[in-house]
């Protein structure tokens, strides 16, 4: 059972990044999937949840209108498209599911 995130990096304010989370070892298509982030010195912050079928998504107010979660159940992959990034989006981003727990995360740094 594993979740592996990728796609993080350093970007200027206003830029975009697309995160990926590849799942293995469990029935990915049956799990609702969640993105969580943790900024330095702060606790975890829920970012988004997408239902197992991909038909419904939910977002924190802090990212609504800028971030889009999606999934490809055929590829066991979860995505997070992040646009109009702000310095306050800087954090370790990780994906999580009821079956697999959480991954190791991918670092996103927004700085000029």
N, CA, C and O atoms as a DFTB+ gen file, in Angstrom:
448 C
 N C O
     1  1       0.861      -1.185       0.000
     2  2       0.000       0.000       0.000
     3  2       0.895       1.232       0.000
     4  3       1.738       1.398       0.882
     5  1       0.707       2.092      -0.992
     6  2       1.630       3.214      -1.115
     7  2       0.975       4.385      -1.845
     8  3       0.162       4.199      -2.750
     9  1       1.346       5.586      -1.432
    10  2       0.991       6.818      -2.123
    11  2       2.283       7.598      -2.363
    12  3       3.047       7.837      -1.428
    13  1       2.527       7.990      -3.601
    14  2       3.761       8.699      -3.932
    15  2       3.410       9.988      -4.667
    16  3       2.853       9.969      -5.764
    17  1       3.748      11.099      -4.038
    18  2       3.476      12.405      -4.623
    19  2       4.670      12.906      -5.434
    20  3       5.815      12.536      -5.173
    21  1       4.386      13.740      -6.408
    22  2       5.431      14.386      -7.191
    23  2       4.878      15.673      -7.790
    24  3       3.678      15.936      -7.723
    25  1       5.771      16.475      -8.379
    26  2       5.339      17.673      -9.073
    27  2       5.590      18.972      -8.338
    28  3       5.363      20.051      -8.884
    29  1       6.057      18.877      -7.106
    30  2       6.343      20.087      -6.374
    31  2       7.571      20.800      -6.911
    32  3       8.257      20.304      -7.805
    33  1       7.833      21.964      -6.352
    34  2       8.991      22.735      -6.765
    35  2       8.881      24.165      -6.300
    36  3       8.044      24.496      -5.460
    37  1       9.733      25.013      -6.851
    38  2       9.709      26.429      -6.518
    39  2       9.114      27.202      -7.687
    40  3       9.470      26.973      -8.843
    41  1       8.217      28.106      -7.379
    42  2       7.543      28.877      -8.414
    43  2       7.331      30.297      -7.910
    44  3       7.220      30.522      -6.705
    45  1       7.274      31.245      -8.822
    46  2       7.018      32.628      -8.451
    47  2       5.533      32.842      -8.159
    48  3       4.687      32.106      -8.667
    49  1       5.220      33.840      -7.348
    50  2       3.805      34.174      -7.111
    51  2       3.072      34.380      -8.435
    52  3       3.585      35.010      -9.360
    53  1       1.878      33.840      -8.498
    54  2       1.094      33.906      -9.719
    55  2       1.304      32.722     -10.639
    56  3       0.569      32.554     -11.613
    57  1       2.289      31.904     -10.347
    58  2       2.590      30.758     -11.180
    59  2       1.693      29.568     -10.910
    60  3       0.766      29.632     -10.103
    61  1       1.992      28.469     -11.612
    62  2       1.186      27.262     -11.517
    63  2       2.063      26.033     -11.323
    64  3       3.221      26.002     -11.741
    65  1       1.500      25.045     -10.693
    66  2       2.114      23.731     -10.561
    67  2       1.014      22.680     -10.626
    68  3      -0.139      22.947     -10.288
    69  1       1.389      21.485     -11.066
    70  2       0.468      20.354     -11.049
    71  2       1.094      19.230     -10.249
    72  3       2.140      18.696     -10.620
    73  1       0.457      18.880      -9.164
    74  2       0.916      17.777      -8.329
    75  2       0.249      16.486      -8.769
    76  3      -0.883      16.485      -9.254
    77  1       0.974      15.381      -8.590
    78  2       0.433      14.050      -8.861
    79  2       0.625      13.175      -7.646
    80  3       1.548      13.371      -6.856
    81  1      -0.259      12.207      -7.508
    82  2      -0.165      11.229      -6.430
    83  2      -0.514       9.875      -7.033
    84  3      -1.656       9.630      -7.421
    85  1       0.480       9.005      -7.106
    86  2       0.271       7.677      -7.681
    87  2       0.031       6.684      -6.558
    88  3       0.819       6.587      -5.617
    89  1      -1.055       5.953      -6.666
    90  2      -1.450       4.996      -5.641
    91  2      -1.169       3.570      -6.090
    92  3      -1.251       3.251      -7.276
    93  1      -0.837       2.719      -5.127
    94  2      -0.634       1.307      -5.429
    95  2      -0.984       0.471      -4.214
    96  3      -0.903       0.934      -3.076
    97  1      -1.380      -0.782      -4.475
    98  2      -1.612      -1.727      -3.396
    99  2      -2.985      -1.706      -2.764
   100  3      -3.226      -2.422      -1.793
   101  1      -3.887      -0.905      -3.290
   102  2      -5.255      -0.884      -2.766
   103  2      -6.192      -0.458      -3.888
   104  3      -5.757      -0.047      -4.964
   105  1      -7.486      -0.566      -3.613
   106  2      -8.495      -0.251      -4.633
   107  2      -8.696       1.264      -4.694
   108  3      -9.620       1.809      -4.089
   109  1      -7.823       1.918      -5.427
   110  2      -7.824       3.379      -5.519
   111  2      -9.201       3.912      -5.922
   112  3      -9.672       4.911      -5.377
   113  1      -9.828       3.250      -6.862
   114  2     -11.087       3.772      -7.405
   115  2     -12.223       3.757      -6.396
   116  3     -13.272       4.356      -6.630
   117  1     -12.023       3.081      -5.285
   118  2     -13.077       3.006      -4.258
   119  2     -12.909       4.043      -3.160
   120  3     -13.825       4.265      -2.368
   121  1     -11.746       4.678      -3.109
   122  2     -11.459       5.602      -2.017
   123  2     -11.687       7.060      -2.410
   124  3     -11.278       7.494      -3.487
   125  1     -12.340       7.806      -1.530
   126  2     -12.259       9.257      -1.630
   127  2     -10.805       9.642      -1.339
   128  3     -10.161       9.056      -0.468
   129  1     -10.302      10.626      -2.070
   130  2      -8.911      11.021      -1.902
   131  2      -8.830      12.473      -1.452
   132  3      -9.642      13.309      -1.849
   133  1      -7.851      12.750      -0.631
   134  2      -7.718      14.063      -0.017
   135  2      -6.313      14.614      -0.217
   136  3      -5.333      13.869      -0.166
   137  1      -6.219      15.906      -0.444
   138  2      -4.946      16.631      -0.415
   139  2      -4.891      17.426       0.896
   140  3      -5.856      18.080       1.292
   141  1      -3.743      17.347       1.545
   142  2      -3.498      18.071       2.786
   143  2      -2.155      18.780       2.637
   144  3      -1.270      18.286       1.939
   145  1      -1.996      19.910       3.273
   146  2      -0.703      20.588       3.246
   147  2      -0.293      20.996       4.645
   148  3      -1.130      21.190       5.526
   149  1       0.985      21.120       4.827
   150  2       1.516      21.551       6.122
   151  2       2.640      22.541       5.894
   152  3       3.683      22.201       5.334
   153  1       2.419      23.766       6.332
   154  2       3.422      24.804       6.216
   155  2       4.397      24.697       7.378
   156  3       4.057      24.145       8.424
   157  1       5.597      25.215       7.204
   158  2       6.586      25.153       8.291
   159  2       6.055      25.768       9.579
   160  3       5.556      26.893       9.580
   161  1       6.164      25.030      10.662
   162  2       5.746      25.543      11.956
   163  2       4.258      25.554      12.209
   164  3       3.797      26.072      13.226
   165  1       3.492      24.976      11.272
   166  2       2.030      24.954      11.423
   167  2       1.507      23.532      11.362
   168  3       2.221      22.615      10.955
   169  1       0.276      23.354      11.761
   170  2      -0.359      22.056      11.697
   171  2      -0.877      21.753      10.305
   172  3      -0.900      22.636       9.448
   173  1      -1.292      20.519      10.067
   174  2      -1.842      20.141       8.760
   175  2      -3.109      20.937       8.442
   176  3      -3.918      21.235       9.320
   177  1      -3.252      21.268       7.163
   178  2      -4.419      21.998       6.678
   179  2      -5.050      21.204       5.536
   180  3      -4.394      20.903       4.538
   181  1      -6.326      20.872       5.695
   182  2      -7.058      20.214       4.617
   183  2      -7.153      21.153       3.424
   184  3      -7.452      22.338       3.578
   185  1      -6.897      20.613       2.226
   186  2      -6.940      21.417       1.006
   187  2      -8.134      21.043       0.129
   188  3      -8.891      21.908      -0.310
   189  1      -8.293      19.729      -0.121
   190  2      -9.325      19.310      -1.054
   191  2      -9.634      17.837      -0.873
   192  3      -8.767      17.056      -0.480
   193  1     -10.863      17.463      -1.159
   194  2     -11.277      16.061      -1.214
   195  2     -12.033      15.830      -2.501
   196  3     -12.853      16.651      -2.910
   197  1     -11.750      14.699      -3.141
   198  2     -12.462      14.310      -4.345
   199  2     -13.077      12.942      -4.104
   200  3     -12.410      12.036      -3.604
   201  1     -14.341      12.791      -4.456
   202  2     -15.047      11.549      -4.249
   203  2     -14.465      10.451      -5.126
   204  3     -13.778      10.731      -6.108
   205  1     -14.737       9.219      -4.776
   206  2     -14.121       8.083      -5.452
   207  2     -14.367       8.076      -6.964
   208  3     -13.490       7.698      -7.740
   209  1     -15.542       8.487      -7.363
   210  2     -15.868       8.516      -8.783
   211  2     -15.402       9.764      -9.502
   212  3     -15.536       9.868     -10.721
   213  1     -14.863      10.698      -8.768
   214  2     -14.381      11.939      -9.371
   215  2     -15.465      12.941      -9.691
   216  3     -15.192      13.979     -10.293
   217  1     -16.699      12.645      -9.294
   218  2     -17.819      13.491      -9.685
   219  2     -18.039      14.668      -8.750
   220  3     -18.732      15.622      -9.105
   221  1     -17.464      14.611      -7.573
   222  2     -17.623      15.716      -6.629
   223  2     -16.283      16.064      -6.009
   224  3     -15.494      15.188      -5.656
   225  1     -16.044      17.350      -5.883
   226  2     -14.832      17.838      -5.247
   227  2     -15.176      18.914      -4.233
   228  3     -16.171      19.626      -4.370
   229  1     -14.347      19.017      -3.228
   230  2     -14.545      19.976      -2.156
   231  2     -13.214      20.670      -1.893
   232  3     -12.152      20.054      -1.977
   233  1     -13.285      21.953      -1.576
   234  2     -12.066      22.743      -1.408
   235  2     -12.125      23.611      -0.162
   236  3     -13.193      24.066       0.249
   237  1     -10.960      23.832       0.428
   238  2     -10.842      24.826       1.493
   239  2     -11.061      26.209       0.885
   240  3     -10.741      26.445      -0.280
   241  1     -11.602      27.106       1.676
   242  2     -11.842      28.458       1.182
   243  2     -10.554      29.119       0.705
   244  3     -10.572      29.942      -0.210
   245  1      -9.450      28.757       1.325
   246  2      -8.174      29.399       1.003
   247  2      -7.675      29.067      -0.405
   248  3      -6.824      29.777      -0.941
   249  1      -8.197      27.991      -1.010
   250  2      -7.731      27.588      -2.339
   251  2      -8.843      27.563      -3.373
   252  3      -8.580      27.359      -4.558
   253  1     -10.062      27.763      -2.949
   254  2     -11.208      27.677      -3.858
   255  2     -11.052      28.675      -5.001
   256  3     -10.728      29.843      -4.785
   257  1     -11.288      28.197      -6.208
   258  2     -11.155      29.046      -7.384
   259  2      -9.753      29.081      -7.959
   260  3      -9.549      29.581      -9.065
   261  1      -8.788      28.557      -7.225
   262  2      -7.394      28.540      -7.712
   263  2      -6.877      27.115      -7.913
   264  3      -6.076      26.869      -8.815
   265  1      -7.324      26.193      -7.092
   266  2      -6.866      24.800      -7.153
   267  2      -7.985      23.923      -7.714
   268  3      -9.168      24.169      -7.480
   269  1      -7.580      22.898      -8.457
   270  2      -8.534      21.932      -8.996
   271  2      -8.004      20.521      -8.787
   272  3      -6.923      20.172      -9.262
   273  1      -8.776      19.721      -8.072
   274  2      -8.427      18.315      -7.873
   275  2      -9.112      17.466      -8.942
   276  3     -10.248      17.730      -9.334
   277  1      -8.403      16.451      -9.400
   278  2      -8.976      15.511     -10.357
   279  2      -8.313      14.158     -10.150
   280  3      -7.335      14.039      -9.412
   281  1      -8.849      13.153     -10.803
   282  2      -8.282      11.816     -10.674
   283  2      -8.510      11.024     -11.942
   284  3      -9.466      11.250     -12.683
   285  1      -7.601      10.087     -12.170
   286  2      -7.731       9.137     -13.271
   287  2      -7.698       7.754     -12.645
   288  3      -6.629       7.229     -12.333
   289  1      -8.861       7.175     -12.464
   290  2      -8.927       5.876     -11.780
   291  2      -8.293       4.752     -12.610
   292  3      -7.862       3.740     -12.056
   293  1      -8.238       4.925     -13.904
   294  2      -7.583       3.917     -14.744
   295  2      -6.075       3.907     -14.526
   296  3      -5.413       2.889     -14.724
   297  1      -5.542       5.057     -14.116
   298  2      -4.099       5.183     -13.880
   299  2      -3.752       5.223     -12.394
   300  3      -2.592       5.415     -12.031
   301  1      -4.756       5.043     -11.533
   302  2      -4.529       5.096     -10.076
   303  2      -3.798       6.373      -9.667
   304  3      -2.887       6.340      -8.841
   305  1      -4.200       7.480     -10.243
   306  2      -3.494       8.726     -10.028
   307  2      -4.449       9.858      -9.664
   308  3      -5.519      10.021     -10.252
   309  1      -4.027      10.616      -8.690
   310  2      -4.736      11.802      -8.207
   311  2      -3.907      13.023      -8.613
   312  3      -2.677      12.975      -8.623
   313  1      -4.594      14.109      -8.945
   314  2      -3.905      15.327      -9.353
   315  2      -4.397      16.530      -8.546
   316  3      -5.507      16.539      -8.015
   317  1      -3.533      17.543      -8.474
   318  2      -3.936      18.824      -7.937
   319  2      -3.319      19.904      -8.813
   320  3      -2.110      20.133      -8.774
   321  1      -4.159      20.565      -9.604
   322  2      -3.723      21.689     -10.421
   323  2      -3.802      22.954      -9.578
   324  3      -4.869      23.309      -9.076
   325  1      -2.686      23.623      -9.428
   326  2      -2.616      24.797      -8.578
   327  2      -2.252      26.012      -9.436
   328  3      -1.171      26.067     -10.022
   329  1      -3.149      26.965      -9.501
   330  2      -2.933      28.185     -10.277
   331  2      -2.920      29.400      -9.353
   332  3      -3.338      29.324      -8.198
   333  1      -2.436      30.513      -9.878
   334  2      -2.402      31.767      -9.114
   335  2      -1.802      31.558      -7.730
   336  3      -2.354      32.005      -6.725
   337  1      -0.687      30.886      -7.695
   338  2      -0.068      30.534      -6.413
   339  2       0.387      31.770      -5.649
   340  3       0.817      32.769      -6.226
   341  1       0.274      31.663      -4.335
   342  2       0.635      32.745      -3.423
   343  2       1.728      32.263      -2.466
   344  3       1.869      31.058      -2.255
   345  1       2.488      33.168      -1.893
   346  2       3.507      32.743      -0.922
   347  2       2.921      31.925       0.216
   348  3       3.585      31.027       0.733
   349  1       1.706      32.215       0.611
   350  2       1.083      31.462       1.707
   351  2       0.676      30.045       1.316
   352  3       0.220      29.279       2.164
   353  1       0.836      29.690       0.052
   354  2       0.611      28.316      -0.383
   355  2       1.839      27.449      -0.157
   356  3       1.784      26.235      -0.350
   357  1       2.936      28.053       0.244
   358  2       4.162      27.301       0.513
   359  2       3.922      26.276       1.615
   360  3       3.498      26.622       2.718
   361  1       4.198      25.011       1.304
   362  2       3.930      23.932       2.260
   363  2       4.389      22.608       1.672
   364  3       4.718      22.503       0.490
   365  1       4.401      21.607       2.533
   366  2       4.540      20.221       2.085
   367  2       3.140      19.719       1.773
   368  3       2.261      19.741       2.635
   369  1       2.935      19.273       0.561
   370  2       1.621      18.791       0.125
   371  2       1.653      17.262       0.066
   372  3       2.569      16.668      -0.504
   373  1       0.652      16.648       0.657
   374  2       0.588      15.205       0.549
   375  2      -0.851      14.747       0.311
   376  3      -1.811      15.440       0.648
   377  1      -0.962      13.582      -0.268
   378  2      -2.266      12.986      -0.523
   379  2      -2.531      11.927       0.540
   380  3      -1.610      11.384       1.150
   381  1      -3.800      11.652       0.742
   382  2      -4.183      10.700       1.779
   383  2      -5.452       9.980       1.372
   384  3      -6.277      10.504       0.624
   385  1      -5.592       8.754       1.887
   386  2      -6.802       7.984       1.647
   387  2      -7.086       7.108       2.862
   388  3      -6.179       6.821       3.643
   389  1      -8.334       6.683       3.030
   390  2      -8.656       5.819       4.167
   391  2      -7.893       4.496       4.138
   392  3      -7.568       3.940       5.188
   393  1      -7.611       3.999       2.950
   394  2      -6.955       2.700       2.835
   395  2      -5.441       2.752       2.953
   396  3      -4.813       1.794       3.404
   397  1      -4.858       3.876       2.546
   398  2      -3.398       3.929       2.437
   399  2      -2.747       4.895       3.396
   400  3      -1.519       4.947       3.462
   401  1      -3.511       5.653       4.137
   402  2      -2.885       6.659       4.969
   403  2      -2.411       7.816       4.115
   404  3      -3.144       8.264       3.233
   405  1      -1.212       8.311       4.348
   406  2      -0.701       9.449       3.608
   407  2       0.634       9.127       2.971
   408  3       1.345       8.219       3.402
   409  1       0.965       9.889       1.932
   410  2       2.264       9.736       1.323
   411  2       3.314      10.572       2.033
   412  3       3.053      11.168       3.078
   413  1       4.518      10.606       1.442
   414  2       5.625      11.364       2.040
   415  2       5.525      12.842       1.735
   416  3       6.079      13.668       2.460
   417  1       4.828      13.178       0.675
   418  2       4.627      14.572       0.359
   419  2       5.594      15.114      -0.675
   420  3       6.638      14.522      -0.948
   421  1       5.225      16.253      -1.243
   422  2       6.066      16.973      -2.190
   423  2       6.049      18.448      -1.807
   424  3       4.993      19.014      -1.521
   425  1       7.225      19.062      -1.803
   426  2       7.353      20.433      -1.315
   427  2       6.986      21.441      -2.399
   428  3       7.432      21.336      -3.542
   429  1       6.178      22.401      -2.025
   430  2       5.824      23.520      -2.902
   431  2       6.301      24.799      -2.230
   432  3       5.949      25.078      -1.084
   433  1       7.100      25.568      -2.949
   434  2       7.600      26.841      -2.435
   435  2       7.242      27.939      -3.418
   436  3       7.594      27.874      -4.596
   437  1       6.539      28.947      -2.923
   438  2       6.127      30.073      -3.752
   439  2       6.859      31.308      -3.256
   440  3       6.608      31.803      -2.157
   441  1       7.760      31.787      -4.080
   442  2       8.606      32.892      -3.654
   443  2       9.148      33.632      -4.874
   444  3       9.392      33.039      -5.924
   445  1       9.328      34.928      -4.709
   446  2       9.925      35.716      -5.776
   447  2      11.431      35.836      -5.566
   448  3      12.118      36.468      -6.368
